[in-house]
Amino acid sequence: MENNKVALVTGGLSGIGKGTVLELAKQNYTTIIFDIQDDKAEEVIDEANSLGGKTHYRHCNLFSSKEIEESFQYIRETFGRLDCAFNNAGFGIMPKPFDEVTEEEIDKELGILVKAHMLCTIHEVKLMKENGFGRIVYTTSGAGLLGSKGMALYNACKHAIVGLTKGAALDYAKENITVNAIAPGTIETELVSPYKESAPDVYAQWAASNPAGRLGLPSEIGRVVVFLFEEDSSFINGTVIPVDSGFCAGK
Ligand SMILES: NC(=O)c1ccc[n+]([C@@H]2O[C@H](COP(=O)([O-])OP(=O)(O)OC[C@H]3O[C@@H](n4cnc5c(N)ncnc54)[C@H](O)[C@@H]3O)[C@@H](O)[C@H]2O)c1
């Protein structure tokens, strides 16, 4: 199957990002991964390309606006276009009451989960406008739609992404550029899986937090990203899609 679309996945070397890179590979996308875990790149590229992808890695520390700018310059010079982007890279902090959160943690969480997504979006839109086509998707979270105890900082960052999704969606709706977000439930990523053996009770608690009683798979998020990237998904704009087995539907 011929696919000339070029996609970007931030944080594509692990977890939800990697799961999405593999789903895009099955659809023969040319995919560029921005990440910092250089030692993982070759293995992920090989796995994706064995599925039919044309996958590339660019070291880009998303805390650096200079590296972000240079990395988009690399996309422009190497591929000449960008059709789709999944802004996903991030990490959480251990739950704690908000008054125990430090300024350093605030800067880090806002930096990776909000500012980097905004800076990437500005570069993405420039390339997509030249193209007359664009699909932008963010990873927010159930924590971007609901509050959760001990998670106020993460809640604030993920709610910010919901606001960004809605506002930016309206800015580009007439230019065939859509902006949407996915709100995953608890997903079995590299952050979570080791607990299966080391702390089975914690792992079981996480699994139980999803109404299905199990953790979600990165591929289950990746498939929704692929769907939102499609040309035929052009009328879906400014929305947040929970992929959480019903977590956001209520108790
Ligand atoms: N796993 C879950 O249950 C879950 C649920 C809801 C939302 N999320 C969100 O999904 C996204 C991905 O999480 P995940 O669970 O797949 O985590 P993960 O740790 O498996 O993957 C995150 C990736 O981001 C990369 N990254 C981190 N800092 C970076 C930086 N400064 N520059 C470039 N890349 C960087 C990491 O190297 C890693 O490859 C995050 O935004 C997270 O908040 C995760």
The ligand as an SDF file (V2000), in Angstrom:
LIG
                    3D

 44 48  0  0  0  0  0  0  0  0999 V2000
    0.6720    5.3610   30.6350 N   0  0  0  0  0  0  0  0  0  0  0  0
   -0.5040    5.8340   31.0380 C   0  0  0  0  0  0  0  0  0  0  0  0
   -1.2510    5.1710   31.7610 O   0  0  0  0  0  0  0  0  0  0  0  0
   -0.9690    7.2090   30.5890 C   0  0  0  0  0  0  0  0  0  0  0  0
   -2.2980    7.5640   30.7980 C   0  0  0  0  0  0  0  0  0  0  0  0
   -2.7410    8.8110   30.3620 C   0  0  0  0  0  0  0  0  0  0  0  0
   -1.8620    9.6800   29.7240 C   0  0  0  0  0  0  0  0  0  0  0  0
   -0.5710    9.3210   29.5540 N   0  0  0  0  0  0  0  0  0  0  0  0
    0.3060   10.2680   28.8620 C   0  0  0  0  0  0  0  0  0  0  0  0
    0.8170    9.6150   27.7190 O   0  0  0  0  0  0  0  0  0  0  0  0
    2.0470   10.2030   27.3350 C   0  0  0  0  0  0  0  0  0  0  0  0
    3.0720    9.1150   27.1330 C   0  0  0  0  0  0  0  0  0  0  0  0
    3.2280    8.4010   28.3470 O   0  0  0  0  0  0  0  0  0  0  0  0
    3.7460    6.8920   28.4100 P   0  0  0  0  0  0  0  0  0  0  0  0
    3.0250    6.2300   29.5030 O   0  0  0  0  0  0  0  0  0  0  0  0
    3.7450    6.2920   27.0590 O   0  0  0  0  0  0  0  0  0  0  0  0
    5.2340    7.1320   28.9310 O   0  0  0  0  0  0  0  0  0  0  0  0
    6.6320    6.4850   28.4900 P   0  0  0  0  0  0  0  0  0  0  0  0
    7.6010    6.8820   29.5540 O   0  0  0  0  0  0  0  0  0  0  0  0
    6.4840    5.0480   28.1730 O   0  0  0  0  0  0  0  0  0  0  0  0
    6.9880    7.2870   27.1480 O   0  0  0  0  0  0  0  0  0  0  0  0
    7.2640    8.6590   27.1660 C   0  0  0  0  0  0  0  0  0  0  0  0
    8.3170    8.9850   26.1100 C   0  0  0  0  0  0  0  0  0  0  0  0
    8.5630   10.4120   26.1530 O   0  0  0  0  0  0  0  0  0  0  0  0
    9.9620   10.6070   26.0410 C   0  0  0  0  0  0  0  0  0  0  0  0
   10.3940   11.8670   26.6480 N   0  0  0  0  0  0  0  0  0  0  0  0
   10.3670   12.1760   27.9810 C   0  0  0  0  0  0  0  0  0  0  0  0
   10.9410   13.3850   28.1620 N   0  0  0  0  0  0  0  0  0  0  0  0
   11.3090   13.8450   26.9410 C   0  0  0  0  0  0  0  0  0  0  0  0
   11.9590   15.0320   26.4980 C   0  0  0  0  0  0  0  0  0  0  0  0
   12.3560   15.9710   27.3550 N   0  0  0  0  0  0  0  0  0  0  0  0
   12.1710   15.1840   25.1690 N   0  0  0  0  0  0  0  0  0  0  0  0
   11.7960   14.2240   24.2940 C   0  0  0  0  0  0  0  0  0  0  0  0
   11.1950   13.0730   24.6610 N   0  0  0  0  0  0  0  0  0  0  0  0
   10.9690   12.8900   25.9720 C   0  0  0  0  0  0  0  0  0  0  0  0
   10.5810    9.4260   26.8000 C   0  0  0  0  0  0  0  0  0  0  0  0
   11.9320    9.2250   26.4570 O   0  0  0  0  0  0  0  0  0  0  0  0
    9.6630    8.2880   26.3860 C   0  0  0  0  0  0  0  0  0  0  0  0
   10.1320    7.6450   25.2030 O   0  0  0  0  0  0  0  0  0  0  0  0
    2.3930   11.2050   28.4530 C   0  0  0  0  0  0  0  0  0  0  0  0
    2.0020   12.5010   28.0330 O   0  0  0  0  0  0  0  0  0  0  0  0
    1.5250   10.7490   29.6100 C   0  0  0  0  0  0  0  0  0  0  0  0
    1.2220   11.8130   30.4730 O   0  0  0  0  0  0  0  0  0  0  0  0
   -0.0960    8.1020   29.9630 C   0  0  0  0  0  0  0  0  0  0  0  0
  1  2  1  0
  2  3  2  0
  2  4  1  0
  4  5  1  0
  4 44  2  0
  5  6  2  0
  6  7  1  0
  7  8  2  0
  8  9  1  0
  8 44  1  0
  9 10  1  0
  9 42  1  0
 10 11  1  0
 11 12  1  0
 11 40  1  0
 12 13  1  0
 13 14  1  0
 14 15  2  0
 14 16  1  0
 14 17  1  0
 17 18  1  0
 18 19  2  0
 18 20  1  0
 18 21  1  0
 21 22  1  0
 22 23  1  0
 23 24  1  0
 23 38  1  0
 24 25  1  0
 25 26  1  0
 25 36  1  0
 26 27  1  0
 26 35  1  0
 27 28  2  0
 28 29  1  0
 29 30  1  0
 29 35  2  0
 30 31  1  0
 30 32  2  0
 32 33  1  0
 33 34  2  0
 34 35  1  0
 36 37  1  0
 36 38  1  0
 38 39  1  0
 40 41  1  0
 40 42  1  0
 42 43  1  0
M  CHG  2   8   1  16  -1
M  END
$$$$
